[in-house]
Amino acid sequence: MMGQITLGIVLSILSALLFTGMDAFVKVLDNLGTGELTFLRGVIGLAFIPLVLRKEKGPLFSGKDHWLLHARGFFGGLGICSFFFALKGMTLGDAQILGQLTGFFLCILSPIFLKTKVSKDFIPAIVGIILGTAIVMQVWNFNTFNAYAWGAVACSFFSACAYTCIGKLNENGGHAGTEIVFYFQMYSILCGGALMIFDFTIPQGIDWVFLVGLSFCAIFAQMSLTWGCLYISPLLVSFLQYTAILFHIIVGWMFWGEVLTIYSWIGGAFIVLGSGMLLWKSRKA
């Protein structure tokens, strides 16, 4: 049992590291539009599916829970589009801090769809998270309280919806991680393709290398995340994704000289501590 928990934790942190690599490639490819990045990420990522399928040694399609698989793919596609958009106008660290509100939204969705109880003890943590979000977004400052910040928040909500679908799929059983990720890739292509109509630039030279790197990090981050959810609860996986905040801050500073404001540090602390309280309370509930 402890071995499975440890494996779930390692896979969750690995996914956070790989997602950081993916987002760094998005920053490098700032000459390409949000829709185009999402579309090409999905198309190139499909090429890695056979490699992962050989590792799992099982059928790709289970033939059941179609609506849940489509819902997981749909929300995942919307989430990645939203976050790629946020990265166009935010530092890696700030975008990731707001993008990690997933645990907060899970506490709202889990009681409805996963039969998870939420007690009144959660209220202080939820208030802290809301306060932290307002501080990071600097709601009093028009220049920072903008569409990019809301894109990161939207990503958190869509990710929580996707995690909820994964949790429900795990309850039902019989689904390989590759199948779940396949639907995510397909909906990434659809969502990105719809946006790409309005903003398309032909990638040049080294762009293709970065796109392959982006897709590689993305597909294996998703697989690590999905496999992590098979061993530990989606809520714990969501909490462990907070390690990505540190990874994003370090990468943003090393390659782009990004420095977080005092508001980002204070608000981020509220969000992380509040989410930690939610995890602790949920395990006692």
Buried (B, 14 or more C-beta within 10 A) or exposed (E): EEEEEEBBBBBBBBBBBBBBBBBBBBBBBEEBBBBBBBBBBBBBBBEBBEEBBEEBEEEEEBEEBEEBBBBBBBBBBBBBBBBBBBBBBBBBBBBBBBBBBBBBBBBEBBEEBBEBEBEEBBEEBBEBBBBBBBBBBBEEEEEBBBEBBBBBBBBBBBBBBBBBBBBBBBEEEEBBBBBBBBBBBBBBBBBBBBBBEEEEEEBEEEBEEBBBBBBBBBBBBBBBBBBBBBBBBBBBBBBBBBBBBEBBBEBBBEEEEBEBBEBBBBBBBBBBBBBBBBBEBBEEE
